[in-house]
């Protein structure tokens, strides 16, 4: 047993230090990024915010709206050939969607079947809760060998060594985060995790040294957290709870105490396992919770709120573009982020 003494940080532990800026308006900030990915050599341009592959978020309705802003959606693992064929606008959004799979034999077979019909889709997200197994790395290599021109997203991990391992196994983009999500209970059930901001900083450094990229996945509760993830070196930021509760997610609206809500749950929750896999296996426990999220109507206002906050963060630190935000970032450690007197 050993204990690491170095302090690790979450988004709530820091604030940006403001700096003198030459920007005259938030509208002058360029949020678009252009990336060329390590293995696929695929070039992508857009706003690098990603909808998580969770029920009610990684849906085609949300993908359509986010794509109009140049953002990506990782579709849920339940999107098969039949579901994609029903969506007639697929060719208008294919540049900004990722197919999601696990690491079982039938996942590989399902992916193969989808790509025979929709080979123009560029992104594949190989998604597991624990990206530290040799089996995961081996599966990733297998997908890379079969699809050399596809951009592979793989995770989740939280340390530099495993970020490098996944990149060397064929990942173009590594998904970073274990346990910080709003409906994830991995830290409670297992005691495993890593403060998210430190994970982003360390994994980004490792990935960039190998010419690859990372997605900061989980832990963002507000636009300021999204900005902090980018400030810490994330190339993309993935959002689940912040995109939940909208019409485009096609969730069922329920009424409770006179207010409208939409059910939102973690991908490893009892709810998700019962819905998609016939329940949890005897040897497993649930690592997700089910909550009611206030119904929020159309997603456009949420998108504009996030982008507005991100532009404002850039102006405060003197970054004329999102690309330069991390270079302009100095974080100040704090014990309190904001005055919540009237927030409750």
C-alpha positions in Angstrom: 0.0 0.0 0.0 1.1 3.6 -0.7 -0.4 7.0 -0.4 0.2 9.8 -2.8 0.6 13.1 -0.9 0.3 15.5 -3.8 -2.9 17.5 -3.8 -5.3 16.7 -6.6 -8.0 19.1 -7.7 -11.6 19.1 -8.9 -13.3 21.9 -10.8 -14.8 23.2 -7.6 -11.3 23.7 -6.1 -10.2 26.4 -8.5 -11.2 29.7 -10.2 -9.6 31.4 -13.2 -7.3 34.3 -12.4 -8.5 37.2 -14.6 -6.0 38.9 -16.8 -5.8 42.1 -18.9 -7.5 41.5 -22.2 -7.5 43.2 -25.6 -10.9 41.7 -26.6 -13.6 44.3 -26.9 -16.5 41.9 -26.9 -17.4 38.2 -26.1 -18.6 37.9 -29.7 -15.0 38.2 -30.9 -14.0 34.9 -29.3 -13.6 32.0 -31.7 -14.9 28.7 -30.1 -14.1 26.5 -33.1 -11.2 24.1 -33.1 -9.6 22.1 -36.0 -8.1 18.8 -35.1 -6.3 16.2 -37.2 -6.4 12.9 -35.4 -3.3 10.7 -34.9 -4.2 7.4 -36.5 -7.3 8.1 -38.7 -5.7 11.3 -40.1 -9.3 12.6 -40.2 -9.6 16.4 -39.9 -12.5 17.8 -37.9 -13.6 21.4 -37.3 -16.3 22.4 -34.8 -17.0 23.4 -31.2 -15.4 20.6 -29.2 -18.3 19.9 -26.9 -19.7 16.3 -26.9 -23.0 14.9 -25.7 -22.5 11.8 -23.6 -23.8 8.4 -24.9 -26.4 8.2 -22.2 -30.2 7.6 -22.5 -31.9 10.9 -23.0 -28.7 12.6 -24.1 -26.9 10.5 -26.8 -30.0 10.6 -29.0 -30.5 11.6 -32.6 -32.7 14.5 -31.8 -30.0 16.0 -29.6 -27.4 15.1 -32.2 -29.3 17.1 -34.9 -29.4 20.2 -32.8 -25.8 20.0 -31.5 -24.5 19.3 -35.0 -26.1 22.6 -36.2 -23.6 24.3 -33.8 -20.7 22.1 -34.9 -20.8 19.9 -31.7 -20.5 16.1 -31.5 -22.9 13.5 -30.0 -21.9 10.0 -28.9 -25.0 8.0 -29.7 -26.1 5.4 -27.1 -25.1 1.8 -27.6 -28.7 1.1 -28.5 -28.4 2.8 -31.9 -28.4 -0.1 -34.4 -28.9 -0.3 -38.1 -32.7 -0.3 -37.8 -32.8 2.8 -35.6 -30.3 4.7 -37.8 -32.2 3.8 -41.0 -35.4 5.3 -39.5 -33.6 8.6 -39.2 -33.7 10.2 -42.6 -31.3 13.1 -41.9 -28.3 10.9 -41.0 -26.2 12.2 -43.9 -26.6 15.8 -42.7 -25.1 15.1 -39.2 -22.8 12.2 -39.8 -19.6 14.3 -39.4 -20.7 15.0 -35.8 -21.9 11.7 -34.5 -20.0 8.8 -32.9 -21.1 5.2 -32.8 -20.8 3.7 -29.2 -19.9 0.1 -28.4 -18.7 -2.0 -25.5 -16.0 -4.7 -25.6 -18.0 -7.9 -26.1 -18.1 -10.0 -29.2 -21.6 -8.9 -30.1 -20.5 -5.3 -29.8 -17.9 -5.8 -32.5 -20.4 -7.6 -34.7 -23.0 -4.8 -34.2 -20.4 -2.2 -35.2 -19.4 -4.2 -38.3 -23.1 -4.4 -39.3 -23.7 -0.7 -38.8 -20.6 0.4 -40.8 -21.5 -1.8 -43.7 -24.6 0.3 -44.0 -23.2 3.7 -42.8 -19.5 3.6 -43.6 -19.4 7.4 -43.9 -19.7 7.7 -40.1 -16.2 8.8 -38.9 -16.2 8.4 -35.1 -16.3 5.2 -33.0 -16.5 5.4 -29.2 -15.4 2.3 -27.3 -16.8 2.9 -23.9 -16.4 1.1 -20.6 -16.4 2.3 -17.0 -13.0 0.8 -16.3 -10.4 1.2 -19.1 -7.6 -0.3 -17.2 -8.0 -3.9 -18.3 -5.7 -5.7 -20.8 -8.8 -7.0 -22.5 -9.9 -3.4 -23.2 -6.5 -2.5 -24.8 -6.6 -5.7 -26.8 -10.1 -5.0 -28.1 -9.1 -1.5 -29.0 -6.2 -2.9 -31.1 -8.6 -5.2 -32.8 -10.9 -2.3 -33.8 -8.0 -0.2 -34.9 -6.7 -3.0 -37.1 -10.2 -3.5 -38.7 -11.0 0.2 -39.1 -7.7 2.1 -39.7 -9.4 5.2 -41.1 -11.9 5.7 -38.3 -11.3 8.0 -35.4 -11.4 6.0 -32.2 -12.5 7.4 -28.9 -11.6 5.1 -26.0 -12.0 5.1 -22.2 -12.5 5.7 -19.4 -9.2 6.3 -17.6 -7.8 9.0 -15.3 -4.0 8.6 -15.3 -1.2 9.5 -17.7 0.2 6.0 -17.9 -3.1 4.5 -19.1 -3.7 7.4 -21.4 -0.5 6.5 -23.1 -1.3 2.8 -23.2 -4.7 3.4 -24.9 -3.1 5.8 -27.5 -0.3 3.2 -28.2 -3.1 0.6 -28.6 -4.8 2.7 -31.3 -6.9 5.5 -29.7 -7.0 8.9 -31.4 -8.9 10.4 -28.4 -8.9 9.1 -24.8 -11.9 9.6 -22.6 -10.9 10.8 -19.1 -13.0 10.5 -16.0 -13.9 7.9 -13.4 -16.8 8.7 -11.1 -17.3 12.5 -11.4 -20.6 12.3 -13.2 -23.9 13.5 -11.6 -25.5 10.1 -11.9 -22.4 8.0 -11.4 -21.9 6.2 -8.1 -18.6 4.4 -8.9 -16.7 6.4 -6.2 -19.4 5.4 -3.6 -19.6 1.7 -4.6 -15.9 1.1 -5.2 -13.9 3.9 -3.6 -12.1 4.4 -6.9 -11.6 7.7 -8.7 -9.4 10.7 -9.3 -10.2 14.4 -8.9 -11.4 15.4 -12.4 -9.4 18.6 -13.0 -6.1 16.9 -12.1 -7.0 13.9 -14.2 -7.6 16.2 -17.2 -4.4 18.1 -16.7 -2.3 15.0 -16.4 -3.9 13.0 -19.1 -3.9 15.9 -21.6 -0.2 16.3 -21.0 0.4 12.6 -21.7 -1.8 12.6 -24.8 -0.5 15.7 -26.4 3.1 14.4 -26.0 2.0 11.5 -28.3 0.1 13.6 -30.8 -3.3 12.5 -29.6 -6.3 14.1 -27.8 -8.5 13.7 -24.8 -12.2 14.2 -23.8 -12.9 15.4 -20.3 -15.9 13.2 -19.4 -18.0 14.1 -16.4 -18.0 16.5 -13.4 -19.2 19.6 -15.2 -22.1 21.3 -13.4 -22.1 24.7 -15.1 -20.6 26.6 -18.0 -17.7 27.6 -15.7 -16.7 24.0 -15.2 -16.7 23.4 -19.0 -14.3 26.4 -19.4 -12.1 25.0 -16.6 -11.8 21.6 -18.4 -10.7 23.4 -21.5 -8.4 25.6 -19.4 -6.8 22.4 -18.0 -5.9 21.2 -21.4 -9.0 19.1 -22.5 -9.4 19.0 -26.3 -13.1 18.1 -25.9 -15.6 18.2 -23.0 -18.3 15.6 -22.7 -21.6 16.6 -21.0 -24.4 14.3 -19.7 -26.5 16.0 -17.0 -26.1 19.4 -18.5 -27.8 18.2 -21.6 -30.5 16.1 -19.8 -34.1 17.1 -19.5 -34.8 18.5 -23.0 -37.4 17.7 -25.6 -34.8 16.5 -28.1 -33.7 13.7 -25.7 -37.2 12.1 -26.1 -37.4 11.2 -22.5 -40.8 10.6 -20.8 -42.1 13.7 -19.0 -43.6 13.0 -15.6 -45.3 15.4 -13.1 -44.2 15.6 -9.5 -45.6 18.1 -7.0 -47.0 20.2 -9.8 -43.7 20.4 -11.8 -42.5 18.6 -14.9 -39.5 16.3 -14.8 -37.7 13.9 -17.1 -36.0 10.7 -15.7 -32.2 10.7 -16.0 -30.0 7.8 -15.0 -26.4 6.5 -15.2 -25.4 3.9 -17.8 -24.5 1.5 -15.0 -27.7 2.1 -13.0 -30.3 -0.5 -12.2 -32.7 1.4 -14.5 -30.3 1.2 -17.5 -29.5 -2.4 -16.9 -33.1 -3.4 -16.5 -34.1 -1.5 -19.6 -31.4 -2.8 -21.9 -29.9 -6.0 -20.5 -32.6 -7.7 -18.5 -31.1 -6.6 -15.1 -27.8 -6.8 -13.4 -25.8 -10.0 -13.2 -25.5 -11.5 -9.7 -21.8 -10.7 -9.5 -22.3 -7.0 -10.1 -23.7 -4.0 -8.3 -25.2 -0.9 -9.7 -22.8 2.0 -10.2 -25.3 4.6 -11.2 -28.3 6.4 -9.8 -31.7 7.4 -11.2 -32.9 11.0 -10.7 -35.6 13.3 -11.9 -34.3 16.3 -13.8 -36.5 19.3 -14.2 -38.0 19.5 -17.7 -36.1 22.2 -19.6 -37.9 22.4 -22.9 -35.9 22.9 -26.1 -32.1 22.4 -25.8 -31.1 25.6 -27.7 -31.2 27.9 -24.6 -28.9 25.5 -22.8 -26.5 25.4 -25.7 -26.4 29.2 -25.9 -25.9 29.5 -22.1 -22.9 27.1 -22.2 -21.3 28.8 -25.2 -22.0 32.3 -23.7 -20.2 31.3 -20.5 -17.3 29.8 -22.4 -16.9 33.0 -24.5 -17.0 35.1 -21.3 -14.3 32.9 -19.6 -12.1 33.5 -22.6 -12.5 37.3 -22.4 -11.7 37.3 -18.7 -8.3 35.7 -19.2 -7.5 37.4 -22.5 -7.9 34.4 -24.8 -9.1 35.4 -28.3 -10.0 31.8 -29.1 -10.7 28.5 -27.4 -7.5 27.2 -28.8 -5.6 29.7 -26.7 -7.6 29.4 -23.5 -5.3 26.8 -21.8 -2.2 29.0 -22.7 -3.9 32.0 -21.0 -5.1 30.0 -17.9 -3.8 30.5 -14.4 -5.9 28.7 -11.8 -6.3 30.0 -8.2 -7.0 27.5 -5.5 -10.1 28.4 -3.5 -12.2 27.2 -0.6 -15.4 28.7 -2.0 -16.5 29.3 -5.6 -19.5 31.5 -5.2 -22.0 33.1 -2.9 -25.0 30.7 -2.8 -27.2 32.8 -0.4 -30.1 32.8 -2.9 -29.1 29.7 -4.8 -31.0 27.2 -2.7 
